[in-house]
Amino acid sequence: MVEIDEDYLQARLSYTNLHMDLAILSGYFFEVLFQHIDILRIFVEDGPNFEPLAKRLWCIPASMRNFMVEYLQAMYPNVIALQDAALIGEMFLSYMVRTCLRMNVHEGVQAYSREIAKRAAEVMTGSVEMTVALCMLHMRKA
């Protein structure tokens, strides 16, 4: 099971600057995902074909998904509904999981390196921008 250090994150998040907070979250989540890349690979390879595994694993760790929902609802109380926060959070995290897998599996990179971290940081910037735009769009709608 992939766990996150919520105290570490809470100490770094402003809850006033969405862009800055998402950048912090993306960097931290990417590190955690990359540390558990083998678990993600197992799920992608065997999860759909092995029911006991499929029931226990999901490409997006529950700890990350739950944290994102709680963060978004705390950031915009009474504005973002639970289901919308869950959807925005899942989109943000799905992009990171996909990036970790693509960089590690599809491009044949077998070990974490500074070059991977640099390229991932560039890709994660796009994820942050997309999520901020989604949140702002939702704010206009509310």
C-alpha positions as CSV (number, residue, x, y, z in Angstrom):
1,M,0.0,0.0,0.0
2,V,1.3,3.5,-0.9
3,E,1.1,5.9,2.0
4,I,1.8,9.6,2.1
5,D,3.1,11.8,4.9
6,E,0.2,14.1,5.5
7,D,1.9,16.0,8.3
8,Y,4.8,16.8,5.8
9,L,2.3,18.0,3.3
10,Q,0.2,20.0,5.7
11,A,3.3,21.9,6.9
12,R,4.1,23.0,3.3
13,L,0.7,23.8,1.9
14,S,-0.6,27.4,2.1
15,Y,-4.3,26.7,1.4
16,T,-4.3,30.2,-0.2
17,N,-2.3,29.7,-3.4
18,L,-3.6,26.9,-5.5
19,H,-0.9,27.0,-8.1
20,M,1.9,26.9,-5.5
21,D,0.2,24.1,-3.5
22,L,-0.4,21.9,-6.6
23,A,3.2,22.3,-7.5
24,I,4.2,21.1,-4.0
25,L,1.7,18.2,-4.3
26,S,2.8,17.2,-7.7
27,G,6.5,17.1,-6.8
28,Y,5.8,15.1,-3.6
29,F,3.3,12.7,-5.2
30,F,5.6,12.1,-8.1
31,E,8.4,11.1,-5.7
32,V,6.1,8.7,-3.8
33,L,4.8,7.2,-7.0
34,F,8.2,6.7,-8.4
35,Q,9.4,5.0,-5.2
36,H,6.5,2.5,-5.7
37,I,6.7,2.1,-9.5
38,D,7.0,-1.6,-9.1
39,I,3.6,-1.8,-7.5
40,L,2.1,0.3,-10.3
41,R,3.7,-2.0,-12.9
42,I,2.3,-5.1,-11.2
43,F,-1.2,-3.6,-11.3
44,V,-0.9,-2.5,-14.9
45,E,0.5,-5.9,-16.0
46,D,-1.6,-8.3,-13.8
47,G,-4.3,-6.4,-12.0
48,P,-7.1,-6.7,-14.6
49,N,-6.5,-10.5,-15.0
50,F,-6.2,-11.4,-11.3
51,E,-9.3,-10.5,-9.3
52,P,-7.8,-10.6,-5.8
53,L,-5.1,-8.1,-6.9
54,A,-7.6,-5.9,-8.7
55,K,-9.7,-5.6,-5.5
56,R,-6.7,-4.4,-3.5
57,L,-4.8,-2.2,-5.9
58,W,-5.7,0.8,-8.0
59,C,-3.5,2.9,-10.2
60,I,-4.2,5.9,-8.0
61,P,-3.3,5.2,-4.4
62,A,-6.3,5.9,-2.1
63,S,-4.2,8.0,0.3
64,M,-3.3,10.4,-2.5
65,R,-6.9,10.5,-3.9
66,N,-8.3,11.2,-0.4
67,F,-5.8,13.9,0.3
68,M,-6.6,15.7,-2.9
69,V,-10.3,15.6,-2.2
70,E,-9.8,17.0,1.3
71,Y,-7.4,19.6,0.0
72,L,-9.7,20.9,-2.7
73,Q,-12.7,21.0,-0.4
74,A,-10.7,22.9,2.2
75,M,-9.4,25.3,-0.4
76,Y,-12.9,26.0,-1.7
77,P,-15.3,25.3,1.1
78,N,-19.0,25.2,0.0
79,V,-17.9,25.8,-3.6
80,I,-16.6,22.5,-4.9
81,A,-18.9,19.5,-4.4
82,L,-17.4,16.3,-3.1
83,Q,-17.9,14.5,-6.5
84,D,-16.3,17.4,-8.4
85,A,-13.3,17.5,-6.0
86,A,-12.9,13.8,-6.5
87,L,-13.0,14.1,-10.2
88,I,-10.5,17.0,-10.4
89,G,-8.2,15.3,-7.9
90,E,-8.4,12.0,-9.9
91,M,-7.6,13.8,-13.1
92,F,-4.6,15.5,-11.5
93,L,-3.3,12.2,-10.0
94,S,-4.0,10.1,-13.2
95,Y,-1.8,12.4,-15.2
96,M,1.0,11.9,-12.7
97,V,0.6,8.1,-12.6
98,R,0.6,8.0,-16.4
99,T,3.7,10.1,-16.5
100,C,5.5,7.8,-14.0
101,L,4.6,4.7,-16.0
102,R,5.4,6.2,-19.4
103,M,8.8,7.5,-18.3
104,N,9.7,4.3,-16.5
105,V,8.1,1.6,-18.6
106,H,7.4,2.8,-22.1
107,E,10.6,4.7,-22.6
108,G,12.6,1.9,-21.2
109,V,14.1,3.8,-18.2
110,Q,14.8,1.3,-15.5
111,A,16.3,3.4,-12.7
112,Y,15.4,6.8,-11.2
113,S,17.8,9.5,-12.3
114,R,18.2,13.3,-12.3
115,E,17.3,13.4,-16.0
116,I,14.0,11.6,-15.3
117,A,13.3,13.9,-12.4
118,K,14.0,17.0,-14.6
119,R,11.7,15.7,-17.4
120,A,9.0,14.7,-15.0
121,A,9.1,18.2,-13.4
122,E,8.5,19.7,-16.8
123,V,5.6,17.4,-17.4
124,M,4.1,17.9,-13.9
125,T,4.1,21.7,-14.6
126,G,1.5,21.0,-17.3
127,S,-0.6,18.9,-14.9
128,V,-0.5,21.8,-12.4
129,E,-1.6,24.3,-15.0
130,M,-4.4,22.1,-16.2
131,T,-5.7,21.5,-12.7
132,V,-5.5,25.2,-11.8
133,A,-7.5,26.0,-14.9
134,L,-10.1,23.3,-14.1
135,C,-10.5,24.7,-10.6
136,M,-10.8,28.3,-11.9
137,L,-13.3,27.2,-14.5
138,H,-15.3,25.5,-11.8
139,M,-15.2,28.7,-9.7
140,R,-16.7,30.7,-12.5
141,K,-19.4,28.2,-12.9
142,A,-20.3,28.2,-9.1
